Structure formats: C-alpha cells, structure tokens
Amino acid sequence: MQPLKYAWFNGSIVPFEKASCSVLTHGLNYGTSVFEGIRAFSAGDDRKIVFRNRDHISRFRKSARMIGLNLPYDDESLCRGVEDVVRLGWIGGDIYIRPIAYVGFGGINLDFSRYKVEVAIAALSFNSYFEPGKKGLRVCVSSWRRVSGDTSLPLAKAGGNYLNSCLAKFEASRNGYDEAIFLDEHGSVSEGTGENIFLVYRDKLITPPLSSSILDGITRDTVLRIASNLGVTWHESSVSRGELYRADEVFFTGTAAGVTPIVEIDGRTVGNGEEGRYTRMIREEYDNLTRGRKVYQEDWLTWVKADGAQPVSGA
C-alpha cells in the first residue's frame, strides 16, 4: 500500500509527509479519535468513483458527536477534501481513503473538552484487504467479546474501540485464521474485527441488528439494498454461535473487505466450502454498483477525473 502524494490537513492540501502530529497528541495517547474508511474505485483509465462519500462523511460527523468532538469543518468541505486528495494524488487502481479527526496536543488531562480538534484526510493505493486470490476465509469465534454500549460506544467508529478489534485479529492470526468473529456481551454474534457479517439460511439473508454492538456499516446498508433489489428476503435478527455453524452461506461486508465469503468457521466447513450462490450474486452486484456499471442512487457515486477538472457528483 502506497500513500498518495497529497493529504488534506486542517483545511489545506499539503504533501503527505507534512500531515503529521506531535507524539503527545491526545488522540494518539488516549484513543480520542474517530475515522472513516472510504473507497475510490477505478472506472476506466481517467476516472474513479468515490462510493457513498457523503454517507461516509455523515457517519464521520455522527461518530465525532457521539464521543464529544466538534468537527470544525462542514460536510461539504470534507467531501471536497476527499475528492481533492484522490484527484491531486492520482494513481492507477483502487484507493482507500482515511478521514480522521482527533484531539490534538493540549496536555495530559483526560478531559479533552478544551483541546483543539485536528482533521486529516489521507489515502493509500489499495487492492484487497485479505490475501489476494483467496476464494474464501477461514475464521474463528474470538475469545474476546465485542465492546458493548455499557462500556463504550460501538456505534461510533472511534479509534479507542479498535484496540478490541486488534486483540481479536492478533489472536486469530496467531492461531492460523484469516479473521475473527466477535460475540456481544450476551453471547450473540456481533461482527468481525472490521466487518459486518451476514448469514444465508434456507434462502433467507440474516444479519445481526444494531443492538448486537455492531457498527452501522455503509457496505452493510448497501448489501441490504442490493438484496431488496434482487428479491432476496432479508431480516435483522440476533444470531447464536450455533446458527453460524448451520448456515448455508456466511460472508463479511465492509469498505475494505467488500463482500467476502467465509468458507470455514472454527474448523467447520460452511456450506460446501466455496462461495455460495447468494454471496456471489450480491458480490457481483456490489461490484457493478461500485464501478458505475449499475446505479441505484446517483448521489452514491462521486466521479473524480484524472485530467485536473473539478470533481463532480453524478455521472
């Protein structure tokens, strides 16, 4: 992964190397930060599509509000910042974009209400979150439980929450798995370390509800729209660990993960051990949407051109 040449830092485009912070930054020391993950997908040699940019920035602001940060820039400025980082640092292939807001340096007091909020947007070349060429993931149910609403804010995409994810991911990797699945504090299935989860059972699509300590995923929402559009019955429901083992298909969704099939859970084969029919159908439709081959909503697609022209929303 190669960072793009420019970043957006506190309202200005700067060389990537200049977008930096102090080692005493509050967000670095205490996890007082929120972030987003946004993808720009190649749609030809001279165009990319930033997928659901405005929805990501809207969630970014909601996350900030939940943990008590006041973003000093409006949504329009942040959306434009995302587009400009892609346009000015143009590279071939897909791009992963990381907006982040964090409490800057002001002291070591845990009360950060008087400290300055810094905002940056950087981006990386991006191919695949999981090992390229993998036809499906081998995953485990983590011994770590997903952070709950009693101890943190799982609906906020907050930096501090992701120590929980790092612990589960490290445990899974150490034990030879590609990824981990969290259970919530009640023992119900929650999500992956950075992905939402879906099951297919008897031709129905099932996903845990927000009350299972999940992140309100934008890719998750896209997949539910896809399912409705394709005539697939779906519902949100609490899922037990045992239901994972009997599912016909299981897959992850996320900005980085896209739609990724799971073929084994805790040593048990899912379905026939290959990507299932519904997973494939949804994955292919998701690819069509993110590449602009199909359009559900014009405002999901922000087209950015390589020729230096100002980015425009819509085709």
C-alpha positions as CSV (number, residue, x, y, z in Angstrom):
1,M,0.0,0.0,0.0
2,Q,1.5,3.3,-1.2
3,P,0.3,6.6,0.3
4,L,-0.9,9.2,-2.2
5,K,1.3,12.2,-2.7
6,Y,-1.0,14.7,-1.0
7,A,-3.2,14.8,2.1
8,W,-5.9,17.2,3.3
9,F,-4.8,18.6,6.7
10,N,-6.8,21.0,8.8
11,G,-8.4,22.5,5.7
12,S,-5.5,22.6,3.3
13,I,-3.9,20.3,0.8
14,V,-0.3,19.5,1.8
15,P,2.4,17.0,0.8
16,F,1.6,13.7,2.6
17,E,4.7,14.0,4.8
18,K,3.5,17.3,6.2
19,A,0.3,15.8,7.6
20,S,1.8,14.9,11.0
21,C,1.1,15.4,14.7
22,S,3.0,15.5,18.0
23,V,3.8,12.4,19.9
24,L,1.9,14.0,22.8
25,T,-1.3,14.2,20.7
26,H,-4.2,13.3,22.9
27,G,-5.8,11.1,20.3
28,L,-2.6,9.1,19.9
29,N,-2.2,8.7,23.7
30,Y,-5.8,8.0,24.7
31,G,-7.6,6.9,21.5
32,T,-9.8,10.1,21.4
33,S,-10.3,10.0,17.6
34,V,-12.9,9.0,15.0
35,F,-12.3,7.9,11.5
36,E,-13.8,6.6,8.3
37,G,-12.8,4.3,5.5
38,I,-13.9,5.3,2.0
39,R,-13.1,3.6,-1.3
40,A,-12.4,5.1,-4.7
41,F,-12.9,2.5,-7.4
42,S,-11.4,2.6,-10.8
43,A,-14.0,3.2,-13.6
44,G,-11.6,3.5,-16.5
45,D,-8.2,4.9,-17.1
46,D,-9.1,8.5,-16.2
47,R,-12.0,8.2,-13.8
48,K,-12.6,6.9,-10.3
49,I,-15.8,6.6,-8.3
50,V,-15.7,7.6,-4.6
51,F,-18.5,5.4,-3.4
52,R,-21.1,6.9,-1.0
53,N,-18.8,9.7,0.0
54,R,-21.5,11.8,1.6
55,D,-22.8,8.9,3.6
56,H,-19.4,8.2,5.0
57,I,-18.8,11.8,5.9
58,S,-22.2,12.0,7.6
59,R,-21.3,8.9,9.7
60,F,-17.9,10.5,10.4
61,R,-19.7,13.6,11.9
62,K,-22.1,11.4,13.9
63,S,-19.2,9.4,15.4
64,A,-17.5,12.6,16.3
65,R,-20.6,13.9,18.0
66,M,-21.1,10.7,19.9
67,I,-17.6,10.9,21.6
68,G,-17.9,14.7,22.1
69,L,-15.8,16.1,19.3
70,N,-16.9,19.1,17.4
71,L,-15.7,18.9,13.8
72,P,-14.5,22.4,12.7
73,Y,-15.4,21.8,9.0
74,D,-18.7,21.3,7.3
75,D,-19.6,18.1,5.4
76,E,-19.2,19.9,2.0
77,S,-15.6,20.8,2.8
78,L,-14.8,17.3,4.0
79,C,-16.4,15.7,0.9
80,R,-14.4,18.1,-1.3
81,G,-11.3,17.2,0.6
82,V,-11.8,13.5,-0.1
83,E,-12.2,14.2,-3.8
84,D,-9.2,16.6,-4.0
85,V,-6.9,14.0,-2.3
86,V,-7.9,11.5,-4.9
87,R,-7.7,13.9,-7.8
88,L,-4.4,15.6,-6.9
89,G,-2.6,12.5,-5.9
90,W,-3.9,10.4,-8.8
91,I,-2.6,6.9,-9.2
92,G,-3.8,3.9,-11.1
93,G,-6.1,1.3,-9.5
94,D,-8.4,1.5,-6.5
95,I,-7.8,3.8,-3.5
96,Y,-8.6,3.5,0.2
97,I,-9.3,6.9,1.8
98,R,-8.9,7.6,5.6
99,P,-10.6,10.7,7.1
100,I,-9.6,11.1,10.7
101,A,-10.4,13.6,13.5
102,Y,-8.6,13.5,16.7
103,V,-7.9,15.5,19.8
104,G,-4.6,17.4,19.4
105,F,-1.9,18.3,21.9
106,G,-3.0,20.3,24.8
107,G,-1.8,18.4,27.9
108,I,-2.4,15.0,29.6
109,N,-5.7,15.7,31.1
110,L,-8.3,13.1,30.3
111,D,-10.9,15.9,30.0
112,F,-10.3,17.0,26.4
113,S,-13.1,19.4,26.1
114,R,-10.8,22.5,25.8
115,Y,-8.3,20.9,23.4
116,K,-8.2,21.5,19.6
117,V,-9.7,19.0,17.2
118,E,-7.4,18.2,14.2
119,V,-8.8,16.8,11.0
120,A,-6.9,15.0,8.2
121,I,-7.7,13.0,5.1
122,A,-5.1,10.7,3.6
123,A,-5.3,7.9,1.1
124,L,-3.5,4.7,0.0
125,S,-3.3,2.6,-3.1
126,F,-5.5,-0.4,-2.4
127,N,-6.1,-3.8,-3.8
128,S,-7.5,-6.3,-1.4
129,Y,-7.9,-6.2,2.4
130,F,-7.4,-10.0,2.7
131,E,-4.8,-12.1,0.9
132,P,-5.2,-11.6,-2.9
133,G,-6.5,-14.7,-4.6
134,K,-8.2,-16.2,-1.6
135,K,-11.5,-17.8,-2.5
136,G,-12.9,-17.7,1.0
137,L,-11.8,-17.0,4.6
138,R,-11.1,-19.4,7.4
139,V,-12.3,-17.6,10.6
140,C,-12.7,-18.3,14.3
141,V,-15.0,-17.0,17.0
142,S,-12.9,-14.8,19.2
143,S,-12.4,-15.3,22.9
144,W,-12.6,-11.5,23.1
145,R,-16.1,-10.0,23.3
146,R,-17.1,-7.0,21.2
147,V,-17.2,-3.7,23.2
148,S,-20.7,-3.1,24.5
149,G,-22.8,0.0,24.9
150,D,-22.3,-0.3,28.7
151,T,-18.5,0.2,28.4
152,S,-18.0,2.2,25.2
153,L,-19.8,3.4,22.0
154,P,-19.8,0.6,19.5
155,L,-21.9,2.7,17.0
156,A,-19.1,5.2,16.9
157,K,-16.2,4.5,14.5
158,A,-13.8,5.6,17.3
159,G,-10.1,4.9,17.4
160,G,-10.2,3.7,21.0
161,N,-12.7,1.0,20.2
162,Y,-10.3,-0.7,17.8
163,L,-7.9,-2.0,20.4
164,N,-10.7,-4.5,21.0
165,S,-10.5,-5.4,17.2
166,C,-6.7,-5.5,17.2
167,L,-6.7,-8.0,20.1
168,A,-9.2,-10.3,18.3
169,K,-7.3,-10.0,15.0
170,F,-4.0,-10.8,16.6
171,E,-5.4,-13.8,18.3
172,A,-6.9,-15.1,15.1
173,S,-3.7,-14.6,13.1
174,R,-1.6,-16.2,15.8
175,N,-3.9,-19.3,15.6
176,G,-3.7,-19.5,11.8
177,Y,-7.1,-17.9,10.9
178,D,-7.8,-15.1,8.4
179,E,-10.2,-13.2,10.6
180,A,-12.2,-13.4,13.9
181,I,-15.9,-13.1,14.7
182,F,-17.0,-11.3,17.9
183,L,-19.8,-12.3,20.1
184,D,-21.5,-9.5,22.1
185,E,-21.9,-9.3,25.8
186,H,-25.0,-11.6,25.6
187,G,-23.2,-14.3,23.6
188,S,-24.9,-13.4,20.3
189,V,-22.9,-12.9,17.1
190,S,-21.9,-9.3,16.6
191,E,-19.4,-8.7,13.7
192,G,-15.9,-9.2,12.5
193,T,-12.9,-7.2,13.7
194,G,-13.6,-4.6,10.9
195,E,-16.6,-6.0,9.0
196,N,-20.3,-6.7,9.4
197,I,-21.5,-10.3,9.0
198,F,-24.3,-11.9,7.0
199,L,-25.7,-15.5,7.0
200,V,-27.8,-17.3,4.5
201,Y,-30.1,-20.0,5.8
202,R,-32.9,-21.6,3.8
203,D,-32.7,-18.9,1.1
204,K,-33.1,-16.0,3.6
205,L,-30.4,-13.4,4.4
206,I,-29.9,-12.7,8.1
207,T,-27.7,-10.1,9.7
208,P,-27.3,-9.0,13.4
209,P,-29.2,-5.9,14.5
210,L,-27.5,-2.6,15.7
211,S,-28.4,-3.8,19.3
212,S,-25.8,-6.5,18.9
213,S,-23.0,-3.9,19.4
214,I,-22.3,-3.7,15.7
215,L,-21.1,-0.7,13.6
216,D,-23.8,0.7,11.4
217,G,-22.0,-0.3,8.2
218,I,-22.4,1.6,5.0
219,T,-21.5,-1.5,3.0
220,R,-24.0,-3.4,5.2
221,D,-26.7,-0.9,4.2
222,T,-25.7,-1.2,0.5
223,V,-26.0,-5.0,0.7
224,L,-29.4,-4.8,2.2
225,R,-30.4,-2.5,-0.7
226,I,-29.0,-5.0,-3.1
227,A,-30.9,-7.9,-1.5
228,S,-34.1,-6.0,-1.8
229,N,-33.4,-5.1,-5.4
230,L,-32.6,-8.7,-6.3
231,G,-35.7,-10.0,-4.5
232,V,-33.8,-11.7,-1.7
233,T,-35.7,-12.0,1.6
234,W,-33.7,-10.5,4.5
235,H,-34.2,-9.6,8.1
236,E,-32.2,-8.4,11.1
237,S,-32.1,-10.9,14.0
238,S,-30.0,-11.9,16.9
239,V,-27.8,-14.8,15.8
240,S,-26.4,-17.5,18.1
241,R,-23.0,-19.1,17.7
242,G,-24.7,-22.4,16.8
243,E,-26.5,-20.7,13.9
244,L,-23.2,-19.7,12.4
245,Y,-22.3,-23.4,12.2
246,R,-25.5,-24.5,10.5
247,A,-25.7,-21.6,8.0
248,D,-25.7,-22.4,4.3
249,E,-23.5,-19.3,3.5
250,V,-21.7,-16.7,5.6
251,F,-20.0,-13.6,4.4
252,F,-18.4,-10.4,5.6
253,T,-19.1,-6.9,4.4
254,G,-17.1,-3.7,4.8
255,T,-15.5,-0.8,2.9
256,A,-12.1,-2.6,2.9
257,A,-13.5,-6.2,2.7
258,G,-16.2,-5.5,0.1
259,V,-18.3,-8.7,0.1
260,T,-16.0,-11.6,1.2
261,P,-17.2,-15.2,1.6
262,I,-16.4,-17.2,4.7
263,V,-15.8,-20.9,4.0
264,E,-14.8,-22.2,7.4
265,I,-15.7,-21.2,11.0
266,D,-13.9,-22.9,14.0
267,G,-12.8,-25.7,11.8
268,R,-16.3,-26.4,10.5
269,T,-17.0,-26.1,6.7
270,V,-19.6,-23.5,5.7
271,G,-22.0,-25.0,3.1
272,N,-19.9,-26.8,0.5
273,G,-16.7,-24.9,1.4
274,E,-17.0,-22.5,-1.5
275,E,-18.6,-19.1,-2.2
276,G,-22.3,-19.7,-2.2
277,R,-24.9,-18.7,-4.8
278,Y,-26.3,-15.7,-2.8
279,T,-22.9,-14.4,-1.8
280,R,-21.7,-14.5,-5.4
281,M,-24.9,-12.8,-6.6
282,I,-24.6,-10.0,-4.0
283,R,-20.8,-9.6,-4.5
284,E,-21.2,-9.2,-8.3
285,E,-24.0,-6.7,-7.9
286,Y,-21.9,-4.7,-5.4
287,D,-19.0,-4.7,-7.9
288,N,-21.4,-3.4,-10.5
289,L,-22.5,-0.6,-8.2
290,T,-19.0,0.5,-7.1
291,R,-17.7,0.5,-10.7
292,G,-20.7,2.5,-12.0
293,R,-22.0,-0.2,-14.2
294,K,-25.3,0.0,-12.4
295,V,-26.8,2.9,-10.5
296,Y,-29.3,2.7,-7.6
297,Q,-28.8,6.3,-6.4
298,E,-26.9,9.0,-8.3
299,D,-25.7,10.5,-5.1
300,W,-23.9,7.3,-4.2
301,L,-21.4,8.0,-6.9
302,T,-18.9,10.8,-6.9
303,W,-16.9,10.8,-10.2
304,V,-13.4,12.1,-9.9
305,K,-11.4,12.7,-13.1
306,A,-7.7,12.5,-13.7
307,D,-7.5,15.4,-16.1
308,G,-7.4,18.0,-13.4
309,A,-11.0,19.1,-13.8
310,Q,-13.0,19.8,-10.7
311,P,-14.7,16.6,-9.3
312,V,-18.4,16.4,-10.0
313,S,-21.2,14.4,-8.3
314,G,-23.2,12.1,-10.5
315,A,-22.2,10.5,-13.8
